[in-house]
Amino acid sequence: MRIERKFIVKRKFKFAKTIIRSKINRKNSKMTETTKRFKCTNCGEENPRRLHEEADKTHVLYYSMQGAPVYKKKIKCGNCGLVFDKA
């Protein structure tokens, strides 16, 4: 009896490993599909640490339920200082 139980426990553990791996793979594939990298049109910078998001206070997209305005986003390049639209 003990030999059979060990075998069953090992199979369950192996099955759990494959489920965890498949969830991780699905999560990673979704991340790569949804992320969009921006590129500076002036100098060609793609590093996300050098491209900063700012609120474009000239364009209000909508007002939240609390009444605070939600603004359109712009991207500012850290290399050349160019400001361009996020879209």
KEBAFI-939797 format. One record per residue: residue number from 1; x, y, z of N, C-alpha, C, O in turn; residue in one letter. Coordinates in Angstrom, 2 decimals. Example, Ala and Ser with C-alpha at 12.3 -4.5 7.8 and 13.67 -1.06 7.14 Angstrom:
BEGIN
{1; {13.19; -5.69; 7.80}; {12.30; -4.50; 7.80}; {13.20; -3.30; 7.80}; {14.24; -3.32; 8.46}; 'A'};
{2; {12.85; -2.25; 7.08}; {13.67; -1.06; 7.14}; {12.90; 0.03; 7.87}; {13.41; 1.14; 8.04}; 'S'};
***
This chain:
BEGIN
{1; {0.80; -1.20; 0.00}; {0.00; 0.00; 0.00}; {0.85; 1.27; 0.00}; {0.54; 2.23; -0.70}; 'M'};
{2; {1.92; 1.28; 0.77}; {2.74; 2.48; 0.87}; {3.40; 2.82; -0.46}; {3.54; 4.00; -0.79}; 'R'};
{3; {3.80; 1.85; -1.20}; {4.44; 2.10; -2.50}; {3.46; 2.78; -3.44}; {3.84; 3.71; -4.16}; 'I'};
{4; {2.23; 2.34; -3.46}; {1.22; 2.94; -4.33}; {0.96; 4.39; -3.94}; {0.81; 5.24; -4.82}; 'E'};
{5; {0.89; 4.68; -2.66}; {0.63; 6.04; -2.22}; {1.75; 6.99; -2.65}; {1.48; 8.10; -3.09}; 'R'};
{6; {2.98; 6.56; -2.51}; {4.09; 7.40; -2.94}; {4.01; 7.69; -4.43}; {4.27; 8.81; -4.87}; 'K'};
{7; {3.64; 6.70; -5.19}; {3.52; 6.87; -6.64}; {2.43; 7.88; -6.96}; {2.60; 8.73; -7.84}; 'F'};
{8; {1.32; 7.80; -6.27}; {0.21; 8.74; -6.51}; {0.61; 10.15; -6.12}; {0.31; 11.10; -6.86}; 'I'};
{9; {1.28; 10.32; -5.01}; {1.71; 11.64; -4.58}; {2.67; 12.23; -5.60}; {2.56; 13.41; -5.93}; 'V'};
{10; {3.60; 11.44; -6.09}; {4.54; 11.95; -7.08}; {3.82; 12.38; -8.35}; {4.16; 13.41; -8.94}; 'K'};
{11; {2.83; 11.61; -8.79}; {2.10; 11.96; -10.01}; {1.32; 13.24; -9.81}; {1.26; 14.08; -10.72}; 'R'};
{12; {0.70; 13.42; -8.64}; {-0.05; 14.65; -8.39}; {0.89; 15.85; -8.40}; {0.55; 16.89; -8.95}; 'K'};
{13; {2.05; 15.71; -7.79}; {3.01; 16.80; -7.75}; {3.48; 17.15; -9.16}; {3.61; 18.33; -9.49}; 'F'};
{14; {3.73; 16.14; -9.97}; {4.14; 16.36; -11.35}; {3.05; 17.09; -12.12}; {3.34; 18.00; -12.90}; 'K'};
{15; {1.80; 16.69; -11.91}; {0.68; 17.33; -12.58}; {0.54; 18.79; -12.15}; {0.28; 19.66; -12.98}; 'F'};
{16; {0.73; 19.04; -10.86}; {0.65; 20.41; -10.35}; {1.75; 21.27; -10.97}; {1.51; 22.44; -11.28}; 'A'};
{17; {2.94; 20.72; -11.15}; {4.03; 21.47; -11.78}; {3.66; 21.89; -13.19}; {3.92; 23.02; -13.59}; 'K'};
{18; {3.06; 20.96; -13.95}; {2.72; 21.29; -15.33}; {1.63; 22.35; -15.37}; {1.65; 23.20; -16.27}; 'T'};
{19; {0.69; 22.33; -14.43}; {-0.35; 23.36; -14.39}; {0.27; 24.72; -14.10}; {-0.07; 25.71; -14.74}; 'I'};
{20; {1.18; 24.77; -13.14}; {1.83; 26.03; -12.80}; {2.64; 26.55; -13.98}; {2.59; 27.74; -14.28}; 'I'};
{21; {3.37; 25.68; -14.64}; {4.16; 26.11; -15.80}; {3.27; 26.65; -16.91}; {3.61; 27.65; -17.54}; 'R'};
{22; {2.13; 26.00; -17.16}; {1.25; 26.47; -18.23}; {0.66; 27.83; -17.88}; {0.48; 28.66; -18.77}; 'S'};
{23; {0.35; 28.07; -16.59}; {-0.18; 29.38; -16.20}; {0.88; 30.46; -16.38}; {0.57; 31.55; -16.85}; 'K'};
{24; {2.11; 30.15; -16.03}; {3.20; 31.12; -16.19}; {3.41; 31.42; -17.67}; {3.58; 32.58; -18.04}; 'I'};
{25; {3.40; 30.40; -18.52}; {3.58; 30.62; -19.95}; {2.47; 31.46; -20.53}; {2.72; 32.33; -21.37}; 'N'};
{26; {1.22; 31.22; -20.08}; {0.10; 32.03; -20.58}; {0.25; 33.47; -20.14}; {-0.03; 34.38; -20.92}; 'R'};
{27; {0.68; 33.69; -18.90}; {0.84; 35.04; -18.39}; {1.93; 35.77; -19.17}; {1.76; 36.93; -19.52}; 'K'};
{28; {3.05; 35.10; -19.44}; {4.15; 35.72; -20.17}; {3.74; 36.04; -21.61}; {4.12; 37.08; -22.13}; 'N'};
{29; {2.97; 35.17; -22.23}; {2.56; 35.43; -23.61}; {1.61; 36.61; -23.68}; {1.64; 37.38; -24.64}; 'S'};
{30; {0.74; 36.76; -22.66}; {-0.17; 37.90; -22.65}; {0.60; 39.20; -22.45}; {0.27; 40.22; -23.05}; 'K'};
{31; {1.63; 39.16; -21.62}; {2.41; 40.36; -21.37}; {3.12; 40.82; -22.64}; {3.17; 42.02; -22.91}; 'M'};
{32; {3.65; 39.91; -23.40}; {4.36; 40.31; -24.60}; {3.40; 40.81; -25.67}; {3.78; 41.66; -26.48}; 'T'};
{33; {2.16; 40.31; -25.68}; {1.20; 40.77; -26.67}; {0.69; 42.16; -26.36}; {0.50; 42.96; -27.28}; 'E'};
{34; {0.48; 42.48; -25.08}; {-0.17; 43.73; -24.73}; {0.79; 44.90; -24.57}; {0.36; 46.04; -24.69}; 'T'};
{35; {2.05; 44.66; -24.31}; {2.96; 45.77; -24.10}; {3.33; 46.40; -25.43}; {3.61; 45.72; -26.42}; 'T'};
{36; {3.32; 47.73; -25.43}; {3.67; 48.47; -26.64}; {4.84; 49.39; -26.29}; {4.76; 50.15; -25.33}; 'K'};
{37; {5.89; 49.32; -27.06}; {7.05; 50.16; -26.82}; {6.97; 51.38; -27.69}; {6.68; 51.30; -28.88}; 'R'};
{38; {7.22; 52.52; -27.08}; {7.20; 53.77; -27.81}; {8.61; 54.10; -28.27}; {9.60; 53.68; -27.66}; 'F'};
{39; {8.69; 54.87; -29.35}; {9.98; 55.24; -29.92}; {9.96; 56.72; -30.23}; {9.00; 57.23; -30.81}; 'K'};
{40; {11.00; 57.40; -29.84}; {11.11; 58.83; -30.11}; {11.27; 59.03; -31.61}; {12.08; 58.37; -32.26}; 'C'};
{41; {10.49; 59.94; -32.16}; {10.54; 60.17; -33.61}; {11.76; 61.00; -34.00}; {12.16; 60.99; -35.16}; 'T'};
{42; {12.36; 61.72; -33.04}; {13.49; 62.58; -33.36}; {14.82; 61.82; -33.27}; {15.60; 61.83; -34.22}; 'N'};
{43; {15.08; 61.15; -32.13}; {16.39; 60.51; -31.94}; {16.32; 58.97; -31.98}; {17.36; 58.32; -32.01}; 'C'};
{44; {15.12; 58.38; -31.98}; {14.98; 56.93; -32.07}; {15.14; 56.20; -30.74}; {15.34; 54.99; -30.74}; 'G'};
{45; {15.06; 56.90; -29.62}; {15.20; 56.29; -28.30}; {14.02; 55.37; -28.01}; {12.86; 55.76; -28.17}; 'E'};
{46; {14.32; 54.12; -27.57}; {13.28; 53.14; -27.24}; {13.30; 52.73; -25.78}; {12.38; 52.06; -25.32}; 'E'};
{47; {14.32; 53.12; -25.04}; {14.47; 52.72; -23.64}; {13.33; 53.32; -22.81}; {13.19; 54.55; -22.77}; 'N'};
{48; {12.50; 52.47; -22.15}; {11.37; 53.01; -21.39}; {11.79; 53.85; -20.18}; {10.99; 54.63; -19.67}; 'P'};
{49; {13.02; 53.70; -19.73}; {13.49; 54.53; -18.62}; {13.81; 55.96; -19.07}; {13.85; 56.87; -18.25}; 'R'};
{50; {14.02; 56.13; -20.34}; {14.31; 57.47; -20.87}; {13.09; 58.17; -21.44}; {13.15; 59.37; -21.73}; 'R'};
{51; {11.98; 57.46; -21.60}; {10.74; 58.05; -22.11}; {9.76; 58.21; -20.96}; {9.39; 57.22; -20.32}; 'L'};
{52; {9.34; 59.43; -20.68}; {8.50; 59.73; -19.53}; {7.11; 60.15; -19.98}; {6.94; 60.87; -20.96}; 'H'};
{53; {6.10; 59.67; -19.24}; {4.71; 60.03; -19.53}; {4.35; 61.29; -18.78}; {4.68; 61.45; -17.60}; 'E'};
{54; {3.67; 62.21; -19.47}; {3.19; 63.44; -18.86}; {1.73; 63.63; -19.23}; {1.27; 63.12; -20.25}; 'E'};
{55; {1.02; 64.37; -18.40}; {-0.38; 64.69; -18.71}; {-0.42; 65.91; -19.63}; {0.24; 66.91; -19.38}; 'A'};
{56; {-1.20; 65.79; -20.70}; {-1.40; 66.91; -21.63}; {-2.63; 67.67; -21.15}; {-3.76; 67.29; -21.45}; 'D'};
{57; {-2.41; 68.74; -20.40}; {-3.51; 69.44; -19.74}; {-4.35; 70.28; -20.70}; {-5.30; 70.93; -20.27}; 'K'};
{58; {-4.03; 70.27; -21.98}; {-4.86; 70.98; -22.95}; {-6.01; 70.12; -23.43}; {-6.98; 70.64; -23.97}; 'T'};
{59; {-5.93; 68.78; -23.24}; {-6.97; 67.85; -23.69}; {-7.52; 67.07; -22.50}; {-6.82; 66.24; -21.91}; 'H'};
{60; {-8.78; 67.33; -22.14}; {-9.44; 66.58; -21.09}; {-10.19; 65.43; -21.75}; {-11.04; 65.66; -22.61}; 'V'};
{61; {-9.89; 64.19; -21.35}; {-10.59; 63.04; -21.92}; {-11.97; 62.89; -21.30}; {-12.96; 62.75; -22.01}; 'L'};
{62; {-12.04; 62.91; -19.96}; {-13.32; 62.80; -19.26}; {-13.12; 63.22; -17.81}; {-11.99; 63.43; -17.36}; 'Y'};
{63; {-14.22; 63.34; -17.10}; {-14.17; 63.64; -15.68}; {-14.55; 62.39; -14.90}; {-15.53; 61.72; -15.24}; 'Y'};
{64; {-13.78; 62.07; -13.87}; {-14.05; 60.88; -13.07}; {-15.28; 61.10; -12.21}; {-15.84; 62.19; -12.19}; 'S'};
{65; {-15.71; 60.06; -11.51}; {-16.90; 60.14; -10.66}; {-16.71; 61.15; -9.52}; {-17.69; 61.72; -9.04}; 'M'};
{66; {-15.48; 61.38; -9.10}; {-15.22; 62.35; -8.04}; {-15.12; 63.78; -8.58}; {-15.04; 64.73; -7.81}; 'Q'};
{67; {-15.13; 63.93; -9.89}; {-15.08; 65.24; -10.51}; {-13.70; 65.66; -10.96}; {-13.53; 66.75; -11.50}; 'G'};
{68; {-12.70; 64.81; -10.75}; {-11.34; 65.15; -11.17}; {-11.18; 64.88; -12.67}; {-11.63; 63.84; -13.16}; 'A'};
{69; {-10.55; 65.79; -13.40}; {-10.36; 65.55; -14.83}; {-9.28; 64.50; -15.11}; {-8.30; 64.41; -14.38}; 'P'};
{70; {-9.48; 63.72; -16.16}; {-8.49; 62.75; -16.63}; {-7.96; 63.27; -17.96}; {-8.72; 63.45; -18.91}; 'V'};
{71; {-6.67; 63.51; -18.01}; {-6.06; 64.14; -19.17}; {-5.46; 63.13; -20.13}; {-5.17; 61.99; -19.76}; 'Y'};
{72; {-5.29; 63.57; -21.37}; {-4.60; 62.78; -22.39}; {-3.12; 62.72; -22.02}; {-2.59; 63.65; -21.41}; 'K'};
{73; {-2.44; 61.64; -22.39}; {-1.03; 61.46; -22.05}; {-0.12; 61.84; -23.22}; {-0.45; 61.61; -24.38}; 'K'};
{74; {1.02; 62.42; -22.88}; {2.08; 62.70; -23.83}; {3.34; 62.01; -23.36}; {3.46; 61.66; -22.18}; 'K'};
{75; {4.27; 61.81; -24.27}; {5.55; 61.18; -23.93}; {6.66; 62.21; -24.16}; {6.70; 62.89; -25.18}; 'I'};
{76; {7.56; 62.30; -23.18}; {8.70; 63.20; -23.30}; {9.97; 62.38; -23.34}; {10.20; 61.53; -22.48}; 'K'};
{77; {10.80; 62.64; -24.34}; {12.06; 61.92; -24.50}; {13.10; 62.50; -23.55}; {13.24; 63.72; -23.43}; 'C'};
{78; {13.83; 61.62; -22.86}; {14.87; 62.04; -21.94}; {16.17; 62.42; -22.63}; {17.01; 63.09; -22.05}; 'G'};
{79; {16.33; 61.98; -23.88}; {17.55; 62.31; -24.63}; {17.47; 63.70; -25.24}; {18.28; 64.57; -24.94}; 'N'};
{80; {16.49; 63.89; -26.11}; {16.43; 65.13; -26.88}; {15.39; 66.12; -26.37}; {15.41; 67.28; -26.77}; 'C'};
{81; {14.47; 65.68; -25.47}; {13.48; 66.59; -24.91}; {12.25; 66.78; -25.77}; {11.42; 67.64; -25.49}; 'G'};
{82; {12.11; 65.99; -26.82}; {10.94; 66.10; -27.70}; {9.70; 65.58; -26.98}; {9.76; 64.55; -26.30}; 'L'};
{83; {8.57; 66.29; -27.13}; {7.31; 65.86; -26.55}; {6.39; 65.46; -27.71}; {6.15; 66.23; -28.63}; 'V'};
{84; {5.88; 64.19; -27.64}; {5.00; 63.71; -28.69}; {3.83; 62.95; -28.09}; {3.87; 62.54; -26.93}; 'F'};
{85; {2.78; 62.75; -28.91}; {1.55; 62.08; -28.45}; {1.80; 60.61; -28.19}; {2.66; 59.99; -28.81}; 'D'};
{86; {1.04; 60.07; -27.26}; {1.16; 58.66; -26.91}; {0.50; 57.80; -27.97}; {0.97; 56.68; -28.22}; 'K'};
{87; {-0.52; 58.26; -28.59}; {-1.25; 57.47; -29.59}; {-0.45; 57.32; -30.82}; {-0.89; 56.69; -31.78}; 'A'};
***
